[in-house]
Amino acid sequence: MAVRVGVIGAGLMGSTHVRLLSDRVAGAEVVAVSDALPGQAERVAAECGVPVIHAAGEELIRDPEVDAVVIASPATTHAAFVRACLDAGKPVLCEKPLAETAEACRELVEAEVAAGRRLVQVGFMRRYDPGFADLKLRLDDGVVGPAVLVRCVHRNAQVAPGYSSEMLITESVVHEIDIVRWLLGEELARVTVHAPRPTSLAAEGVRDPQLVVLETESGVLVDVEISVNVRYGYDIRCEVVGETGTLALAPPVTVEVRRDGRHEVAVPGFYRDRFAAAYVEELRSWVGTVADGRPGGPSAWDGYAAAAVCEAGVASLHGGETVDVVLRPRPDLYAPGELIGQR
């Protein structure tokens, strides 16, 4: 029997999830959609054959025909919708952030612990990218020995108006924060943010680029270069320096062109292009865990930990000093070092 999914949010990410669940994910059926803008929901429902449109997300969650929920609405709504899913006992895949603050994320962790079982997965889709999954497999197999350094690059061609200095951390570097925790299997303990001379392409007052330096509990150093106005494309890089060698993420390549004395490789233009396979695999995995009744994927704890690191990073951006990451004790519901990904 197919997992009957309701999607809250019919914008860019919500409509993407509806289409992928409808066309690319076996064992799933999108039975309902909701959006604060009725026209958005109606358009997506008509395009994808979704039979039910709910006026409010809470109505969708309460719908007895909905087995599981995807939340792709604005971040300000996430905490309330996730809490409603927990109260209804329904599995939920929530796009990041889990909630707007680390404390609000922690409250959701406590609510899930009180429910006694994992129901929440956070949309850190990079864990499902074939390249990152292979990198983790080789790192776990000890191919280059223990990691001592990790170097990351995150470059956007451009971002929408209103993208702030803080959002370079909370909207962009948050993905590196999660993937590094996942790759290394430990928490991040300290954050230092350096902001050099801003690029002339950045909006007035926005500190872009930034160099974010993270330190894990065991002392592994991680640097993340974040730039969001490079114009040439969407460029994601990751290199792990081990004691006996290095592992570097190979970018996805469709065709290499050699002509006129040049060697050219296309660079993805948008995050959905770069991580297209990851989004599909994320949904396939989530639907599988819902059908099997077993937990999987990035957890509410991962959402909380990432939010705490982001808050420390924003504090460092404003204060110019290294800031410690403060996490409350991990509940037993989330096994220490729990790393669920694709192989």
TORKELUM-367746 format. One record per residue (C-alpha): residue number from 1; residue in one letter; x, y, z. Coordinates in Angstrom, 1 decimal. Each point is the difference from the previous one (the first is absolute). Layout:
<nodes>
+-----+--------+--------+--------+--------+
: num : residu :      x :      y :      z :
+-----+--------+--------+--------+--------+
: NUM :      A :      X :      Y :      Z :
...
+-----+--------+--------+--------+--------+
</nodes>
This chain:
<nodes>
+-----+--------+--------+--------+--------+
: num : residu :      x :      y :      z :
+-----+--------+--------+--------+--------+
:   1 :      M :    0.0 :    0.0 :    0.0 :
:   2 :      A :    1.3 :    3.4 :   -0.9 :
:   3 :      V :    1.0 :    2.5 :    2.6 :
:   4 :      R :   -2.5 :    2.9 :   -0.2 :
:   5 :      V :    1.9 :    3.3 :    0.2 :
:   6 :      G :   -1.2 :    3.5 :    0.7 :
:   7 :      V :    2.2 :    2.9 :   -1.0 :
:   8 :      I :   -0.2 :    3.3 :    1.8 :
:   9 :      G :    1.4 :    2.8 :   -2.1 :
:  10 :      A :   -0.4 :    0.2 :   -3.8 :
:  11 :      G :    2.8 :    2.4 :   -0.8 :
:  12 :      L :    3.4 :   -0.9 :   -1.5 :
:  13 :      M :    0.9 :   -2.8 :    2.3 :
:  14 :      G :   -3.5 :   -1.2 :    0.7 :
:  15 :      S :   -0.9 :   -0.3 :   -3.7 :
:  16 :      T :    3.3 :   -1.8 :   -0.5 :
:  17 :      H :   -0.9 :   -2.6 :    2.7 :
:  18 :      V :   -3.5 :   -0.5 :   -1.5 :
:  19 :      R :    1.4 :   -0.6 :   -3.4 :
:  20 :      L :    2.8 :   -2.4 :    1.1 :
:  21 :      L :   -2.4 :   -1.9 :    2.3 :
:  22 :      S :   -2.5 :   -0.3 :   -2.8 :
:  23 :      D :    2.4 :   -0.9 :   -2.8 :
:  24 :      R :    3.2 :   -1.5 :    1.4 :
:  25 :      V :   -0.7 :   -1.6 :    3.4 :
:  26 :      A :   -1.6 :   -3.5 :   -0.1 :
:  27 :      G :   -2.3 :   -0.8 :    2.9 :
:  28 :      A :   -1.1 :    3.6 :    0.6 :
:  29 :      E :   -3.2 :    1.8 :   -1.0 :
:  30 :      V :   -0.5 :    3.8 :    0.6 :
:  31 :      V :   -3.6 :    0.2 :    1.2 :
:  32 :      A :   -0.2 :    3.6 :    1.3 :
:  33 :      V :    1.8 :    3.3 :   -0.3 :
:  34 :      S :   -0.4 :    3.3 :    2.0 :
:  35 :      D :    1.4 :    3.5 :   -0.4 :
:  36 :      A :   -0.7 :    3.4 :    1.5 :
:  37 :      L :   -0.5 :    1.2 :   -3.6 :
:  38 :      P :   -3.0 :   -2.0 :   -1.3 :
:  39 :      G :    1.0 :    0.6 :   -3.6 :
:  40 :      Q :    3.4 :   -1.6 :    0.6 :
:  41 :      A :   -1.6 :   -3.2 :    1.4 :
:  42 :      E :   -2.6 :   -0.1 :   -2.8 :
:  43 :      R :    2.6 :    0.3 :   -2.7 :
:  44 :      V :    2.2 :   -2.8 :    1.4 :
:  45 :      A :   -3.0 :   -2.2 :    0.7 :
:  46 :      A :   -1.2 :    0.4 :   -3.6 :
:  47 :      E :    3.4 :   -0.6 :   -1.5 :
:  48 :      C :    0.7 :   -3.2 :    2.1 :
:  49 :      G :   -3.5 :   -1.4 :    0.4 :
:  50 :      V :   -0.2 :    0.5 :    3.8 :
:  51 :      P :   -3.6 :   -0.6 :    1.0 :
:  52 :      V :   -0.3 :    2.1 :    3.2 :
:  53 :      I :    0.9 :    3.6 :    0.8 :
:  54 :      H :   -0.1 :    1.1 :    3.6 :
:  55 :      A :   -0.4 :    3.6 :    1.0 :
:  56 :      A :    2.4 :   -0.4 :    2.9 :
:  57 :      G :    3.0 :   -2.2 :    0.8 :
:  58 :      E :   -1.6 :   -1.1 :    3.3 :
:  59 :      E :   -3.0 :   -1.3 :   -1.9 :
:  60 :      L :    2.3 :   -2.1 :   -2.3 :
:  61 :      I :    1.8 :   -1.5 :    3.1 :
:  62 :      R :   -3.3 :   -0.9 :    1.5 :
:  63 :      D :   -1.3 :   -1.6 :   -3.2 :
:  64 :      P :   -0.5 :   -3.8 :    0.7 :
:  65 :      E :    0.9 :   -0.7 :   -3.6 :
:  66 :      V :    3.5 :    1.4 :    0.5 :
:  67 :      D :    2.5 :   -2.5 :    1.3 :
:  68 :      A :    3.1 :    2.3 :    0.0 :
:  69 :      V :    0.8 :    3.6 :   -0.5 :
:  70 :      V :    2.6 :    2.1 :   -1.9 :
:  71 :      I :    0.5 :    3.5 :    1.3 :
:  72 :      A :    1.3 :    2.5 :   -2.6 :
:  73 :      S :   -1.7 :    3.1 :    1.2 :
:  74 :      P :    1.9 :    3.2 :    1.3 :
:  75 :      A :    2.4 :   -0.6 :    2.9 :
:  76 :      T :   -2.2 :    2.0 :    2.4 :
:  77 :      T :   -2.7 :   -2.8 :   -0.3 :
:  78 :      H :    2.3 :   -3.0 :    0.5 :
:  79 :      A :   -0.1 :   -0.4 :    3.8 :
:  80 :      A :   -3.8 :    0.2 :    0.2 :
:  81 :      F :   -0.5 :   -2.5 :   -2.8 :
:  82 :      V :    2.6 :   -2.5 :    1.3 :
:  83 :      R :   -1.6 :    0.2 :    3.4 :
:  84 :      A :   -3.4 :   -0.7 :   -1.5 :
:  85 :      C :    1.4 :   -3.0 :   -1.8 :
:  86 :      L :    1.4 :   -1.3 :    3.3 :
:  87 :      D :   -3.3 :    0.5 :    1.7 :
:  88 :      A :   -1.7 :   -1.9 :   -2.8 :
:  89 :      G :    2.6 :   -2.8 :    0.0 :
:  90 :      K :    0.8 :    0.5 :   -3.6 :
:  91 :      P :    3.5 :   -0.3 :   -1.6 :
:  92 :      V :    1.2 :    3.3 :   -1.4 :
:  93 :      L :    2.8 :    1.1 :   -2.3 :
:  94 :      C :    0.7 :    3.7 :    0.8 :
:  95 :      E :    2.2 :    2.2 :   -2.2 :
:  96 :      K :    2.7 :    1.8 :    1.9 :
:  97 :      P :   -0.1 :    1.7 :    2.4 :
:  98 :      L :   -1.9 :   -2.2 :    2.3 :
:  99 :      A :   -0.9 :    3.2 :    1.9 :
: 100 :      E :    1.1 :    3.6 :    0.1 :
: 101 :      T :    2.2 :   -0.3 :    3.1 :
: 102 :      A :    2.1 :   -2.7 :    1.7 :
: 103 :      E :   -2.3 :    0.2 :    3.0 :
: 104 :      A :   -3.1 :   -0.5 :   -2.1 :
: 105 :      C :    1.8 :   -3.0 :   -1.6 :
: 106 :      R :    0.8 :   -1.4 :    3.4 :
: 107 :      E :   -3.7 :    0.3 :    1.1 :
: 108 :      L :   -0.9 :   -2.2 :   -3.1 :
: 109 :      V :    2.7 :   -2.5 :    1.0 :
: 110 :      E :   -1.5 :   -0.2 :    3.5 :
: 111 :      A :   -3.5 :   -0.4 :   -1.5 :
: 112 :      E :    1.2 :   -2.9 :   -2.2 :
: 113 :      V :    1.8 :   -1.6 :    3.0 :
: 114 :      A :   -3.3 :    0.3 :    1.9 :
: 115 :      A :   -1.8 :   -1.7 :   -2.9 :
: 116 :      G :    2.4 :   -2.9 :    0.4 :
: 117 :      R :    1.0 :   -0.6 :   -3.6 :
: 118 :      R :    1.7 :    1.7 :   -2.9 :
: 119 :      L :   -2.5 :    1.8 :   -2.3 :
: 120 :      V :    2.0 :    3.0 :   -1.3 :
: 121 :      Q :    2.5 :    0.1 :   -2.8 :
: 122 :      V :    1.7 :    3.3 :   -1.0 :
: 123 :      G :    0.7 :    0.8 :   -3.7 :
: 124 :      F :    3.8 :   -0.1 :    0.0 :
: 125 :      M :    0.0 :   -1.6 :   -3.5 :
: 126 :      R :    3.7 :    0.1 :   -0.5 :
: 127 :      R :    0.4 :   -3.2 :    2.0 :
: 128 :      Y :   -1.8 :   -1.7 :   -2.9 :
: 129 :      D :    2.3 :    1.4 :   -2.7 :
: 130 :      P :    1.9 :   -2.9 :   -1.7 :
: 131 :      G :    3.3 :    1.9 :    0.3 :
: 132 :      F :   -0.3 :    0.9 :    3.7 :
: 133 :      A :   -1.2 :   -3.6 :    0.7 :
: 134 :      D :    3.0 :   -1.5 :   -1.7 :
: 135 :      L :    2.3 :    2.5 :    1.8 :
: 136 :      K :   -1.4 :   -1.1 :    3.3 :
: 137 :      L :    0.2 :   -3.7 :   -0.8 :
: 138 :      R :    3.7 :    0.3 :   -0.8 :
: 139 :      L :    0.7 :    2.2 :    3.1 :
: 140 :      D :   -1.8 :   -2.6 :    2.2 :
: 141 :      D :    2.0 :   -2.8 :   -1.7 :
: 142 :      G :    3.3 :    1.8 :    1.1 :
: 143 :      V :    1.2 :    0.5 :   -3.6 :
: 144 :      V :    2.0 :    3.1 :    1.1 :
: 145 :      G :    0.1 :   -0.6 :    3.7 :
: 146 :      P :   -1.6 :    2.3 :    2.6 :
: 147 :      A :   -1.0 :    3.4 :   -1.2 :
: 148 :      V :    2.0 :    3.0 :    1.2 :
: 149 :      L :   -1.3 :    2.8 :   -2.3 :
: 150 :      V :   -3.1 :    0.6 :   -2.1 :
: 151 :      R :   -0.1 :    2.7 :   -2.7 :
: 152 :      C :   -3.4 :    1.1 :   -1.5 :
: 153 :      V :   -1.1 :    2.5 :   -2.6 :
: 154 :      H :   -3.6 :    1.1 :   -0.5 :
: 155 :      R :   -0.5 :    2.5 :   -2.8 :
: 156 :      N :   -3.4 :    1.3 :   -1.3 :
: 157 :      A :   -0.3 :    1.7 :   -3.3 :
: 158 :      Q :   -2.2 :    2.6 :    1.7 :
: 159 :      V :   -2.7 :    0.3 :    2.6 :
: 160 :      A :   -3.4 :    1.6 :    0.3 :
: 161 :      P :   -0.4 :    3.6 :    1.3 :
: 162 :      G :   -0.1 :    0.1 :    3.7 :
: 163 :      Y :    2.7 :   -2.6 :    0.5 :
: 164 :      S :    1.8 :    1.2 :    3.1 :
: 165 :      S :    3.5 :   -0.5 :    1.5 :
: 166 :      E :   -1.4 :   -2.3 :    2.5 :
: 167 :      M :   -1.8 :   -2.1 :   -2.6 :
: 168 :      L :    3.4 :   -1.0 :   -1.5 :
: 169 :      I :    0.3 :   -2.1 :    3.1 :
: 170 :      T :   -3.6 :   -1.0 :    0.9 :
: 171 :      E :   -1.1 :   -0.7 :   -3.6 :
: 172 :      S :    3.1 :   -1.1 :   -1.7 :
: 173 :      V :    2.8 :   -1.1 :    2.3 :
: 174 :      V :   -2.6 :   -2.0 :    2.0 :
: 175 :      H :    0.4 :   -2.7 :   -2.7 :
: 176 :      E :    3.7 :   -0.2 :    0.6 :
: 177 :      I :   -0.6 :   -0.1 :    3.7 :
: 178 :      D :   -2.2 :   -3.0 :   -0.3 :
: 179 :      I :    2.1 :   -1.9 :   -2.6 :
: 180 :      V :    3.2 :    0.4 :    2.1 :
: 181 :      R :   -1.8 :   -1.3 :    3.1 :
: 182 :      W :   -1.2 :   -2.9 :   -2.1 :
: 183 :      L :    3.3 :   -0.7 :   -1.7 :
: 184 :      L :    2.1 :    0.2 :    3.2 :
: 185 :      G :   -2.5 :   -1.5 :    2.4 :
: 186 :      E :    0.5 :    2.6 :    2.7 :
: 187 :      E :   -1.4 :    3.3 :    1.2 :
: 188 :      L :    1.4 :    3.4 :   -0.8 :
: 189 :      A :    1.4 :    1.8 :    3.1 :
: 190 :      R :    1.1 :    3.5 :   -1.2 :
: 191 :      V :   -0.6 :    2.5 :   -2.8 :
: 192 :      T :    2.0 :    3.0 :   -1.3 :
: 193 :      V :   -1.3 :    2.1 :   -2.9 :
: 194 :      H :    2.3 :    2.3 :   -2.0 :
: 195 :      A :   -1.5 :    2.5 :   -2.3 :
: 196 :      P :    2.5 :    1.5 :   -2.5 :
: 197 :      R :   -0.6 :    3.0 :   -2.3 :
: 198 :      P :   -3.5 :   -0.5 :   -1.5 :
: 199 :      T :   -0.3 :   -0.7 :   -3.7 :
: 200 :      S :   -1.3 :    2.8 :   -2.1 :
: 201 :      L :   -2.8 :   -2.3 :   -1.2 :
: 202 :      A :   -1.5 :   -0.4 :    3.5 :
: 203 :      A :   -3.0 :    2.1 :    1.0 :
: 204 :      E :    0.8 :    3.0 :    2.1 :
: 205 :      G :    0.9 :   -0.9 :    3.6 :
: 206 :      V :    0.3 :   -3.7 :   -0.7 :
: 207 :      R :    3.3 :   -1.6 :    1.1 :
: 208 :      D :    0.7 :   -2.4 :   -2.9 :
: 209 :      P :    2.2 :   -2.0 :   -0.1 :
: 210 :      Q :    0.7 :   -1.5 :    3.3 :
: 211 :      L :    2.4 :   -2.6 :    1.3 :
: 212 :      V :   -1.5 :   -2.2 :    2.7 :
: 213 :      V :    2.4 :   -2.1 :    2.2 :
: 214 :      L :   -1.5 :   -2.8 :    1.9 :
: 215 :      E :    1.7 :   -2.3 :    2.6 :
: 216 :      T :   -1.3 :   -3.4 :    1.0 :
: 217 :      E :    0.0 :   -1.4 :    3.5 :
: 218 :      S :    3.1 :   -2.1 :   -0.9 :
: 219 :      G :    1.9 :    2.9 :   -1.5 :
: 220 :      V :   -0.6 :   -0.5 :   -3.8 :
: 221 :      L :    0.0 :    3.4 :   -1.7 :
: 222 :      V :   -2.4 :    0.9 :   -2.7 :
: 223 :      D :    0.0 :    3.1 :   -2.2 :
: 224 :      V :   -3.0 :    1.0 :   -2.1 :
: 225 :      E :    0.3 :    2.7 :   -2.7 :
: 226 :      I :   -3.5 :    1.4 :   -0.6 :
: 227 :      S :   -0.6 :    2.3 :   -2.9 :
: 228 :      V :   -3.5 :    0.7 :   -1.4 :
: 229 :      N :    0.6 :    2.3 :   -2.9 :
: 230 :      V :    2.7 :   -1.7 :   -2.2 :
: 231 :      R :   -2.2 :    0.2 :   -3.1 :
: 232 :      Y :    1.7 :   -2.9 :   -1.8 :
: 233 :      G :   -2.1 :   -2.8 :    1.5 :
: 234 :      Y :   -0.8 :   -2.1 :    3.1 :
: 235 :      D :    3.2 :   -1.5 :    1.2 :
: 236 :      I :    0.3 :   -2.5 :    2.9 :
: 237 :      R :    3.3 :   -1.5 :    1.0 :
: 238 :      C :    1.2 :   -2.1 :    2.9 :
: 239 :      E :    3.4 :   -1.5 :    0.8 :
: 240 :      V :    0.9 :   -2.1 :    3.0 :
: 241 :      V :    3.7 :   -0.1 :    1.0 :
: 242 :      G :    0.8 :   -3.2 :    1.8 :
: 243 :      E :    3.2 :   -1.2 :    1.7 :
: 244 :      T :    1.0 :   -2.1 :   -3.1 :
: 245 :      G :   -1.7 :    1.8 :   -2.9 :
: 246 :      T :   -2.9 :    2.1 :   -1.2 :
: 247 :      L :   -3.6 :   -0.5 :   -1.2 :
: 248 :      A :   -1.5 :    2.6 :   -2.3 :
: 249 :      L :   -3.6 :    0.3 :   -1.1 :
: 250 :      A :   -0.2 :   -0.4 :   -3.8 :
: 251 :      P :   -2.6 :    2.3 :   -1.4 :
: 252 :      P :   -2.7 :   -1.5 :   -2.3 :
: 253 :      V :    1.0 :    0.2 :   -3.6 :
: 254 :      T :   -2.2 :   -0.8 :   -3.0 :
: 255 :      V :    2.3 :    0.9 :   -2.9 :
: 256 :      E :    3.5 :    1.3 :   -0.4 :
: 257 :      V :    0.6 :    2.1 :   -3.1 :
: 258 :      R :    3.4 :    0.4 :   -1.6 :
: 259 :      R :    0.2 :    2.4 :   -2.9 :
: 260 :      D :    1.7 :    3.2 :   -1.3 :
: 261 :      G :    2.9 :   -0.6 :    2.4 :
: 262 :      R :   -2.3 :   -0.1 :    3.0 :
: 263 :      H :   -1.2 :   -2.7 :    2.4 :
: 264 :      E :   -3.4 :    0.8 :    1.5 :
: 265 :      V :   -2.2 :   -1.6 :    2.7 :
: 266 :      A :   -3.4 :    1.4 :    0.7 :
: 267 :      V :   -0.6 :    1.4 :    3.5 :
: 268 :      P :   -3.6 :   -0.5 :    1.4 :
: 269 :      G :   -1.9 :    3.3 :    0.1 :
: 270 :      F :   -2.3 :   -0.7 :    2.9 :
: 271 :      Y :   -0.1 :   -2.2 :    3.1 :
: 272 :      R :   -2.9 :   -2.1 :   -1.4 :
: 273 :      D :    2.2 :   -0.8 :   -3.0 :
: 274 :      R :    3.0 :   -1.0 :    2.1 :
: 275 :      F :   -2.0 :   -2.1 :    2.5 :
: 276 :      A :   -2.7 :   -1.3 :   -2.2 :
: 277 :      A :    0.9 :   -3.6 :    0.7 :
: 278 :      A :    0.2 :    0.7 :    3.7 :
: 279 :      Y :   -3.5 :    1.4 :    0.2 :
: 280 :      V :   -1.4 :   -3.2 :   -1.7 :
: 281 :      E :    2.0 :   -2.3 :    2.3 :
: 282 :      E :   -1.0 :    1.9 :    3.1 :
: 283 :      L :   -3.7 :   -0.4 :   -0.8 :
: 284 :      R :    0.4 :   -3.6 :   -1.0 :
: 285 :      S :    1.8 :   -0.8 :    3.3 :
: 286 :      W :   -2.5 :    2.0 :    2.1 :
: 287 :      V :   -3.0 :   -1.7 :   -1.6 :
: 288 :      G :    1.7 :   -3.4 :    0.6 :
: 289 :      T :    0.5 :    0.8 :    3.7 :
: 290 :      V :   -3.6 :    1.1 :    0.3 :
: 291 :      A :   -1.2 :   -3.2 :   -1.6 :
: 292 :      D :    2.2 :   -2.2 :    2.1 :
: 293 :      G :   -0.7 :    1.9 :    3.2 :
: 294 :      R :    3.7 :    0.5 :    0.8 :
: 295 :      P :    1.8 :    3.3 :    0.7 :
: 296 :      G :    2.5 :    1.3 :   -2.6 :
: 297 :      G :    1.8 :    3.0 :   -1.3 :
: 298 :      P :    1.0 :    3.3 :    1.6 :
: 299 :      S :   -1.9 :    0.2 :    3.3 :
: 300 :      A :   -1.5 :    2.7 :    2.2 :
: 301 :      W :    3.2 :   -0.1 :    2.0 :
: 302 :      D :    2.0 :    0.7 :   -3.2 :
: 303 :      G :   -2.3 :    3.0 :   -0.6 :
: 304 :      Y :    0.6 :    1.2 :    3.5 :
: 305 :      A :    3.8 :   -0.4 :   -0.2 :
: 306 :      A :    0.2 :    1.8 :   -3.3 :
: 307 :      A :   -2.1 :    2.9 :    1.3 :
: 308 :      A :    2.3 :    0.3 :    3.1 :
: 309 :      V :    3.1 :    0.2 :   -2.2 :
: 310 :      C :   -1.6 :    2.6 :   -2.2 :
: 311 :      E :   -0.9 :    2.1 :    3.0 :
: 312 :      A :    3.6 :   -0.2 :    1.2 :
: 313 :      G :    1.1 :    1.0 :   -3.5 :
: 314 :      V :   -2.2 :    3.0 :   -0.2 :
: 315 :      A :    1.3 :    1.1 :    3.4 :
: 316 :      S :    3.5 :   -0.3 :   -1.2 :
: 317 :      L :   -0.8 :    1.9 :   -3.2 :
: 318 :      H :   -1.2 :    2.9 :    2.1 :
: 319 :      G :    2.5 :   -0.2 :    2.8 :
: 320 :      G :    3.1 :   -1.0 :   -1.9 :
: 321 :      E :    1.0 :   -2.7 :    2.5 :
: 322 :      T :    0.0 :   -3.7 :    0.3 :
: 323 :      V :   -3.3 :   -1.2 :    1.5 :
: 324 :      D :   -0.6 :   -3.3 :    1.7 :
: 325 :      V :   -3.0 :   -2.2 :   -1.1 :
: 326 :      V :   -2.1 :   -0.9 :    3.0 :
: 327 :      L :   -2.1 :   -3.2 :   -0.4 :
: 328 :      R :   -2.2 :   -1.6 :    2.6 :
: 329 :      P :    0.5 :   -3.7 :    0.7 :
: 330 :      R :   -1.1 :   -2.3 :   -2.9 :
: 331 :      P :   -3.1 :   -2.0 :    1.0 :
: 332 :      D :    0.2 :   -3.8 :   -0.3 :
: 333 :      L :   -2.5 :    0.1 :   -2.9 :
: 334 :      Y :    2.8 :    1.3 :   -2.2 :
: 335 :      A :    2.9 :   -2.5 :    0.2 :
: 336 :      P :    3.4 :    1.6 :    0.3 :
: 337 :      G :    1.7 :    0.2 :   -3.3 :
: 338 :      E :   -3.1 :   -1.1 :   -1.8 :
: 339 :      L :    0.8 :    0.4 :   -3.7 :
: 340 :      I :   -2.6 :   -1.0 :   -2.5 :
: 341 :      G :    0.8 :    0.5 :   -3.6 :
: 342 :      Q :    0.2 :   -1.7 :   -3.4 :
: 343 :      R :    2.6 :   -2.6 :   -1.0 :
+-----+--------+--------+--------+--------+
</nodes>
